[in-house]
Amino acid sequence: MVKRNSGFSNLTAGYLFPEVARRRREYLASHPDAKIISLGIGNTTEPLSNHISKAMADYALGLSTMEGYSGYGDEQGNSSLRKKIAEVFYSGMADEEEIFISDGAKCDIARIQTLFGSKTKIAVQDPAYPVYVDGSVVVGAAGKNCGDGYKGVTYLPCTPENDFFPELSKIKKNSLIYFCSPNNPTGAVATRQQLQSLVDFANKNGCIIIFDAAYFAFIRDSSLPKTIFEIPGSRTCAIEVNSFSKPAGFTGVRLGWSVVPKDLKFSDGSSVNKDWNRVMTTLFNGASNIAQAGGIAALDEQGLKDMKEQVDYYLENGKIIKETLEGENFRKANVEVYFTGNGPYVWAKFPQKKSWEVFDLILDKCHVVTTPGSGFGPSGESFIRFSSFGHRKDVEEACSRLAKLEL
Ligand SMILES: *Cc1c(COP(=O)(O)O)cnc(C)c1O
């Protein structure tokens, strides 16, 4: 018989979101009339802009013509899209040969782990988006869960006490550091000074930062950095993963990119960019050409305007949720609400309560699905993540129910 990859047996049972879905199903089975609203999973809900959608439809139709047909494209991505991304988001910071188009940021994070293999030390923000740790466990870079986290992973608590920015001295030399800003789930955005200290630490200690900027488009405060490459020194210590999913509603269309600077080196002095090119050409065969046509349209004047409007819509939802959670009933229970206005998530602490307990209470009393903070890491305990992805009327209805919740 063929042996199972031991990484899979090391994973703790139950990915967070399937467990959320299971509890929702179970609740509905016993309360079939409940009109459940989800402020849970970070999935986009608003339709694509007509401009972007039409570009994809036109491209798809063109595929049925002799002139418009295309098969495999460059594995690194359509060169006009790479050029456009470099120009629009990384002007003077990265060039098109450092931009690699993908089928999404999550998939790139999984592929990035093949670059470093099983002997790499891992550091993650705690709480964090689950794929950083789970993917590391699958490739063997992290071991079993010993109750307080996976072996080989350095958890970096990000809490209100440290303004959601971790104590860097905990990170071991030569580690891979996963860092997400604007953060999922906390919504925190690292300042320029904070990112500079992270970059300086990484350069000094032989670390590489995997910077997840999937929510960059939600940053409205112009003093906050939207990409790690705004920070001097980052080109020798960082990879950025990014995506059209959240800014353009491409969660189902699937399109993202990663930026791997040519200045970034492994410990033996060899080029990370070269190996990443190898990963993309060997293990990946290019993003859908239809999706890439949509990406190109998203980056022209109209597309950028449409993306901004869509993000504004979600940010407004976030504000509505935040205001609800600051209401009398929550205040009396000493609930602490964190919403930066620069990310799609509202992060709320329910003192002396367990996350799943609050999740079940809100599901039962309000018929609203949320995400328990403890699912994102030990430091997420007692927190609930409220997502601003939703139709306005659903968000308003959920909020009017939440406003009546007795805690
Ligand atoms: C949604 C999300 C992604 C996933 O992006 P895709 O491009 O859809 O794979 C990546 N990182 C974070 C933090 C996310 O919340």
The ligand as an SDF file (V2000), in Angstrom:
LIG
                    3D

 15 15  0  0  0  0  0  0  0  0999 V2000
   -9.6330   35.7430    0.6090 C   0  0  0  0  0  0  0  0  0  0  0  0
   -8.1990   35.6980    0.9850 C   0  0  0  0  0  0  0  0  0  0  0  0
   -7.2490   35.1990    0.1150 C   0  0  0  0  0  0  0  0  0  0  0  0
   -7.6820   34.3370   -1.0410 C   0  0  0  0  0  0  0  0  0  0  0  0
   -7.5240   34.8650   -2.2020 O   0  0  0  0  0  0  0  0  0  0  0  0
   -7.8230   34.0790   -3.5420 P   0  0  0  0  0  0  0  0  0  0  0  0
   -7.1150   34.9150   -4.4920 O   0  0  0  0  0  0  0  0  0  0  0  0
   -9.3100   34.0600   -3.7190 O   0  0  0  0  0  0  0  0  0  0  0  0
   -7.2580   32.6900   -3.4530 O   0  0  0  0  0  0  0  0  0  0  0  0
   -5.9060   35.3040    0.4350 C   0  0  0  0  0  0  0  0  0  0  0  0
   -5.5340   35.8330    1.6170 N   0  0  0  0  0  0  0  0  0  0  0  0
   -6.4310   36.2840    2.4990 C   0  0  0  0  0  0  0  0  0  0  0  0
   -5.9680   36.8410    3.7760 C   0  0  0  0  0  0  0  0  0  0  0  0
   -7.7880   36.2140    2.2160 C   0  0  0  0  0  0  0  0  0  0  0  0
   -8.6780   36.6120    3.1230 O   0  0  0  0  0  0  0  0  0  0  0  0
  1  2  1  0
  2  3  1  0
  2 14  2  0
  3  4  1  0
  3 10  2  0
  4  5  1  0
  5  6  1  0
  6  7  2  0
  6  8  1  0
  6  9  1  0
 10 11  1  0
 11 12  2  0
 12 13  1  0
 12 14  1  0
 14 15  1  0
M  END
$$$$
